[in-house]
Amino acid sequence: VSSDDVWGSMTPFQKFLWYADEMERRWYTLKQEHEARGAGLLEVTWSTADELREGLRRVQLRLGCEVPRNVSSTVMGHMKRHVEHKIGVLNCSDFVRQ
C-alpha cells in the first residue's frame, strides 16, 4: 500500500483482499527464486481427507520417509473431534477484521 492514508481508507474486506494478493505474490516470488536455484517444490492441495492423505504420502516419499501402503480412512481414524457450527453462528466479517 502506498501510504497510511490509503490503508486507513480501505474497508476490512479490501484489506483482506490486499493481504491475500500479497501472500500470493510472495509465494510466487519464493517459488520462482527456489526453482531458479534448482530446488524442487511439491505443492499439495486437497478437498477431502483422502486427497490430503495422498498429498502427505507424496511429501513423505519426496523426503525419503517410509510410507505405509494402503492406509484407509477407517484405519487412520479421526485425530481431532470436529465441532458442528449452527447456521448463522459464524460471521466471516469478524474473521476478516482480525
CNS distance restraints for C-alpha pairs under 8 A (distance, minus, plus):
assign (resid   1 and name CA) (resid   6 and name CA) 6.81 0.50 0.50
assign (resid   1 and name CA) (resid   7 and name CA) 6.34 0.50 0.50
assign (resid   2 and name CA) (resid   6 and name CA) 6.72 0.50 0.50
assign (resid   2 and name CA) (resid   7 and name CA) 7.94 0.50 0.50
assign (resid   3 and name CA) (resid   7 and name CA) 6.42 0.50 0.50
assign (resid   4 and name CA) (resid   8 and name CA) 5.93 0.50 0.50
assign (resid   5 and name CA) (resid   9 and name CA) 6.17 0.50 0.50
assign (resid   6 and name CA) (resid  10 and name CA) 6.60 0.50 0.50
assign (resid   7 and name CA) (resid  15 and name CA) 7.56 0.50 0.50
assign (resid  10 and name CA) (resid  14 and name CA) 5.70 0.50 0.50
assign (resid  10 and name CA) (resid  15 and name CA) 6.21 0.50 0.50
assign (resid  11 and name CA) (resid  15 and name CA) 6.31 0.50 0.50
assign (resid  12 and name CA) (resid  16 and name CA) 6.20 0.50 0.50
assign (resid  12 and name CA) (resid  93 and name CA) 7.94 0.50 0.50
assign (resid  12 and name CA) (resid  96 and name CA) 6.30 0.50 0.50
assign (resid  12 and name CA) (resid  97 and name CA) 5.55 0.50 0.50
assign (resid  13 and name CA) (resid  17 and name CA) 6.26 0.50 0.50
assign (resid  13 and name CA) (resid  93 and name CA) 7.63 0.50 0.50
assign (resid  13 and name CA) (resid  96 and name CA) 6.37 0.50 0.50
assign (resid  13 and name CA) (resid  97 and name CA) 7.73 0.50 0.50
assign (resid  14 and name CA) (resid  18 and name CA) 6.15 0.50 0.50
assign (resid  15 and name CA) (resid  19 and name CA) 6.20 0.50 0.50
assign (resid  16 and name CA) (resid  20 and name CA) 6.19 0.50 0.50
assign (resid  16 and name CA) (resid  96 and name CA) 5.96 0.50 0.50
assign (resid  16 and name CA) (resid  97 and name CA) 7.90 0.50 0.50
assign (resid  17 and name CA) (resid  21 and name CA) 6.10 0.50 0.50
assign (resid  18 and name CA) (resid  22 and name CA) 6.04 0.50 0.50
assign (resid  19 and name CA) (resid  23 and name CA) 6.13 0.50 0.50
assign (resid  20 and name CA) (resid  24 and name CA) 6.28 0.50 0.50
assign (resid  21 and name CA) (resid  25 and name CA) 6.21 0.50 0.50
assign (resid  22 and name CA) (resid  26 and name CA) 6.17 0.50 0.50
assign (resid  23 and name CA) (resid  27 and name CA) 6.10 0.50 0.50
assign (resid  24 and name CA) (resid  28 and name CA) 6.16 0.50 0.50
assign (resid  25 and name CA) (resid  29 and name CA) 6.16 0.50 0.50
assign (resid  26 and name CA) (resid  30 and name CA) 6.04 0.50 0.50
assign (resid  27 and name CA) (resid  31 and name CA) 5.97 0.50 0.50
assign (resid  28 and name CA) (resid  32 and name CA) 6.18 0.50 0.50
assign (resid  29 and name CA) (resid  33 and name CA) 6.14 0.50 0.50
assign (resid  30 and name CA) (resid  34 and name CA) 6.22 0.50 0.50
assign (resid  31 and name CA) (resid  35 and name CA) 6.04 0.50 0.50
assign (resid  31 and name CA) (resid  41 and name CA) 7.50 0.50 0.50
assign (resid  32 and name CA) (resid  36 and name CA) 5.99 0.50 0.50
assign (resid  33 and name CA) (resid  37 and name CA) 6.64 0.50 0.50
assign (resid  34 and name CA) (resid  38 and name CA) 6.53 0.50 0.50
assign (resid  34 and name CA) (resid  39 and name CA) 5.31 0.50 0.50
assign (resid  34 and name CA) (resid  40 and name CA) 7.56 0.50 0.50
assign (resid  35 and name CA) (resid  39 and name CA) 5.08 0.50 0.50
assign (resid  35 and name CA) (resid  40 and name CA) 6.30 0.50 0.50
assign (resid  35 and name CA) (resid  41 and name CA) 7.49 0.50 0.50
assign (resid  42 and name CA) (resid  59 and name CA) 7.17 0.50 0.50
assign (resid  44 and name CA) (resid  52 and name CA) 7.72 0.50 0.50
assign (resid  44 and name CA) (resid  55 and name CA) 5.44 0.50 0.50
assign (resid  44 and name CA) (resid  56 and name CA) 7.71 0.50 0.50
assign (resid  45 and name CA) (resid  51 and name CA) 7.79 0.50 0.50
assign (resid  45 and name CA) (resid  52 and name CA) 7.27 0.50 0.50
assign (resid  45 and name CA) (resid  55 and name CA) 7.26 0.50 0.50
assign (resid  46 and name CA) (resid  51 and name CA) 5.16 0.50 0.50
assign (resid  46 and name CA) (resid  52 and name CA) 5.27 0.50 0.50
assign (resid  46 and name CA) (resid  55 and name CA) 7.57 0.50 0.50
assign (resid  47 and name CA) (resid  51 and name CA) 6.49 0.50 0.50
assign (resid  47 and name CA) (resid  52 and name CA) 7.38 0.50 0.50
assign (resid  48 and name CA) (resid  52 and name CA) 6.32 0.50 0.50
assign (resid  49 and name CA) (resid  53 and name CA) 6.18 0.50 0.50
assign (resid  49 and name CA) (resid  73 and name CA) 7.83 0.50 0.50
assign (resid  50 and name CA) (resid  54 and name CA) 6.20 0.50 0.50
assign (resid  50 and name CA) (resid  73 and name CA) 7.10 0.50 0.50
assign (resid  51 and name CA) (resid  55 and name CA) 6.15 0.50 0.50
assign (resid  52 and name CA) (resid  56 and name CA) 6.13 0.50 0.50
assign (resid  53 and name CA) (resid  57 and name CA) 6.07 0.50 0.50
assign (resid  54 and name CA) (resid  58 and name CA) 6.33 0.50 0.50
assign (resid  55 and name CA) (resid  59 and name CA) 6.39 0.50 0.50
assign (resid  56 and name CA) (resid  60 and name CA) 6.15 0.50 0.50
assign (resid  57 and name CA) (resid  61 and name CA) 6.18 0.50 0.50
assign (resid  57 and name CA) (resid  67 and name CA) 6.63 0.50 0.50
assign (resid  58 and name CA) (resid  62 and name CA) 6.14 0.50 0.50
assign (resid  59 and name CA) (resid  63 and name CA) 6.21 0.50 0.50
assign (resid  60 and name CA) (resid  64 and name CA) 6.20 0.50 0.50
assign (resid  60 and name CA) (resid  65 and name CA) 5.04 0.50 0.50
assign (resid  60 and name CA) (resid  66 and name CA) 7.17 0.50 0.50
assign (resid  60 and name CA) (resid  67 and name CA) 6.60 0.50 0.50
assign (resid  61 and name CA) (resid  65 and name CA) 5.67 0.50 0.50
assign (resid  61 and name CA) (resid  66 and name CA) 7.19 0.50 0.50
assign (resid  61 and name CA) (resid  67 and name CA) 6.82 0.50 0.50
assign (resid  71 and name CA) (resid  75 and name CA) 6.36 0.50 0.50
assign (resid  71 and name CA) (resid  76 and name CA) 6.88 0.50 0.50
assign (resid  72 and name CA) (resid  76 and name CA) 6.45 0.50 0.50
assign (resid  73 and name CA) (resid  77 and name CA) 6.01 0.50 0.50
assign (resid  85 and name CA) (resid  89 and name CA) 6.62 0.50 0.50
assign (resid  85 and name CA) (resid  90 and name CA) 7.55 0.50 0.50
assign (resid  91 and name CA) (resid  95 and name CA) 7.20 0.50 0.50
assign (resid  92 and name CA) (resid  96 and name CA) 6.45 0.50 0.50
assign (resid  93 and name CA) (resid  97 and name CA) 6.35 0.50 0.50
assign (resid  94 and name CA) (resid  98 and name CA) 6.71 0.50 0.50
